[in-house]
Amino acid sequence: MQPPEQIETERLVLRKLRPDDAQVLFRAYMQDPQVTRYTTWRPHQQVQETENFIENSIAAWENETRFPMVITLKEEDEPFGMIDFHVRGCTVGFGYVIARSHQNKGYATESTRAIIHWAFQQPAIYRVNASTDVENIASQRVLEKAGMLREGMLRKYIVHPNISDIPRDSYIYAIVK
């Protein structure tokens, strides 16, 4: 099951990555330690790391293992974030990241709602979920505003290398149709 290469919302365009997005994404947040605090990867030190990331993301689309999309404003084609999702059986799981310059404007919630909407249009999808570090209050709010419910805690679930090399507790959020 492959999603469309572009999804539009009221204010945003979510689209498949292109190689020419590397410089913009690197400047926007890939090298920012504050933005990458709760990611599963370390901040990029050079744009080459971002270029490699994009190459891997495009390959993931081709292999239908993950569907990373950049987030842009409708009137601009300059990415300021990403949402990355995958389909496993009857479930879509996702994660996102937004540049500091575009945080607290509802873009993460709007992107999340767009993925939920797309997922629930698929007959075989019944669940959409995401996990977030127990200390990531902002992400918890995004998921709740998108209509997702906290189902519980996943103990020692995921490594956030910018915080610790030991797996950290996360909350699991989900919405079902």
C-alpha positions as CSV (number, residue, x, y, z in Angstrom):
1,M,0.0,0.0,0.0
2,Q,1.6,3.2,-1.1
3,P,0.3,6.7,-0.3
4,P,0.2,9.6,-2.8
5,E,3.4,11.4,-3.2
6,Q,1.7,14.6,-2.1
7,I,-1.0,15.3,0.5
8,E,-2.5,18.8,0.9
9,T,-4.1,20.3,4.0
10,E,-5.6,23.7,4.5
11,R,-2.2,25.4,5.0
12,L,0.4,22.7,4.1
13,V,1.7,20.4,1.5
14,L,3.2,17.1,2.6
15,R,5.3,15.7,-0.2
16,K,7.9,13.1,-1.0
17,L,11.5,14.2,-0.5
18,R,13.7,15.3,-3.4
19,P,17.5,15.4,-3.5
20,D,17.4,19.2,-3.7
21,D,15.8,19.4,-0.3
22,A,19.1,18.6,1.5
23,Q,20.5,22.2,2.0
24,V,17.1,23.5,3.2
25,L,16.5,20.7,5.6
26,F,20.1,20.9,6.9
27,R,19.7,24.6,7.6
28,A,16.1,24.3,9.0
29,Y,16.6,21.7,11.7
30,M,18.8,18.7,10.8
31,Q,21.8,20.2,12.6
32,D,19.8,21.8,15.5
33,P,20.4,20.0,18.8
34,Q,17.2,21.4,20.3
35,V,15.0,20.1,17.5
36,T,16.7,16.7,17.3
37,R,16.7,16.2,21.1
38,Y,14.0,13.5,20.9
39,T,14.9,12.0,17.5
40,T,16.6,8.6,17.0
41,W,19.5,10.2,15.2
42,R,22.2,12.7,16.2
43,P,22.2,16.2,14.7
44,H,23.9,16.3,11.3
45,Q,27.3,17.9,11.2
46,Q,27.6,18.2,7.4
47,V,25.1,18.6,4.6
48,Q,26.4,15.3,3.2
49,E,24.7,13.5,6.1
50,T,21.4,15.1,5.1
51,E,22.0,14.1,1.5
52,N,22.5,10.5,2.6
53,F,19.4,10.6,4.7
54,I,17.3,11.8,1.7
55,E,18.8,9.1,-0.5
56,N,17.8,6.5,2.1
57,S,14.3,8.1,2.4
58,I,13.7,8.0,-1.3
59,A,14.9,4.3,-1.3
60,A,12.4,3.6,1.5
61,W,9.6,4.9,-0.7
62,E,10.7,2.7,-3.6
63,N,10.9,-0.3,-1.3
64,E,7.5,0.7,0.3
65,T,9.0,0.3,3.8
66,R,8.5,3.9,5.0
67,F,7.0,7.0,3.5
68,P,9.0,10.1,4.7
69,M,7.4,13.4,3.5
70,V,8.6,16.9,3.9
71,I,6.3,19.5,5.3
72,T,6.0,22.9,3.4
73,L,3.6,25.8,3.5
74,K,1.2,25.8,0.5
75,E,2.5,29.1,-0.8
76,E,6.2,28.1,-0.4
77,D,8.0,24.9,-1.4
78,E,10.6,25.2,1.3
79,P,10.6,22.3,3.7
80,F,10.6,23.1,7.5
81,G,9.8,19.6,8.8
82,M,9.0,16.0,8.1
83,I,6.5,13.4,8.9
84,D,7.5,9.8,8.3
85,F,5.1,6.9,8.4
86,H,5.0,3.2,7.7
87,V,2.2,0.6,7.3
88,R,2.4,-2.7,9.2
89,G,-0.7,-4.9,8.8
90,C,-3.7,-2.9,9.8
91,T,-1.7,-0.1,11.5
92,V,0.0,3.1,10.4
93,G,2.8,4.3,12.7
94,F,4.4,7.7,12.3
95,G,6.8,10.3,13.7
96,Y,7.5,13.9,12.9
97,V,9.9,16.8,13.4
98,I,9.4,20.5,12.9
99,A,12.0,23.3,12.7
100,R,12.1,25.7,15.7
101,S,11.1,28.5,13.4
102,H,7.8,26.8,12.6
103,Q,6.9,25.3,16.0
104,N,3.9,26.3,18.0
105,K,1.8,27.1,14.9
106,G,-0.2,23.9,14.7
107,Y,1.7,22.5,11.7
108,A,2.6,19.2,13.5
109,T,-1.0,18.7,14.5
110,E,-2.2,19.5,11.0
111,S,0.3,17.1,9.5
112,T,-0.7,14.4,11.9
113,R,-4.4,14.8,11.1
114,A,-3.6,14.6,7.4
115,I,-1.8,11.2,7.9
116,I,-4.7,9.9,10.1
117,H,-7.2,11.0,7.4
118,W,-5.3,9.3,4.6
119,A,-4.8,6.1,6.7
120,F,-8.5,5.8,7.6
121,Q,-9.5,6.1,3.9
122,Q,-7.6,2.8,3.4
123,P,-10.0,-0.1,3.9
124,A,-7.3,-2.3,5.5
125,I,-6.2,0.3,8.1
126,Y,-7.9,0.4,11.5
127,R,-5.2,2.0,13.7
128,V,-2.8,4.9,13.6
129,N,-0.2,5.2,16.4
130,A,2.9,7.1,17.5
131,S,5.1,7.0,20.5
132,T,6.8,9.9,22.2
133,D,9.3,10.2,25.0
134,V,7.7,10.7,28.4
135,E,9.4,14.0,28.8
136,N,8.4,15.4,25.4
137,I,5.3,17.3,26.5
138,A,5.0,19.3,23.2
139,S,4.7,16.1,21.2
140,Q,2.2,14.7,23.6
141,R,0.0,17.8,23.1
142,V,0.3,17.5,19.3
143,L,-1.0,13.9,19.4
144,E,-3.8,14.7,21.8
145,K,-4.9,17.7,19.7
146,A,-5.0,15.4,16.7
147,G,-7.5,13.2,18.5
148,M,-5.1,10.4,19.6
149,L,-5.4,8.8,23.0
150,R,-2.6,7.8,25.3
151,E,-2.8,4.0,25.7
152,G,0.0,3.4,28.0
153,M,3.8,3.5,28.6
154,L,6.4,1.5,26.7
155,R,9.2,1.0,29.2
156,K,12.8,1.2,28.0
157,Y,11.3,1.5,24.5
158,I,13.6,3.6,22.3
159,V,17.0,5.2,22.3
160,H,17.2,8.9,21.9
161,P,20.9,9.2,21.5
162,N,20.9,13.0,22.1
163,I,19.7,12.3,25.7
164,S,21.0,8.9,26.5
165,D,22.4,5.7,25.0
166,I,20.0,3.7,27.3
167,P,16.5,3.1,26.0
168,R,13.9,5.5,27.4
169,D,10.3,5.2,28.4
170,S,7.8,6.4,25.9
171,Y,4.0,6.9,25.8
172,I,2.1,5.2,23.0
173,Y,-0.8,7.1,21.5
174,A,-3.3,5.8,19.0
175,I,-6.6,6.4,17.3
176,V,-8.8,3.7,15.7
177,K,-11.6,3.8,13.3
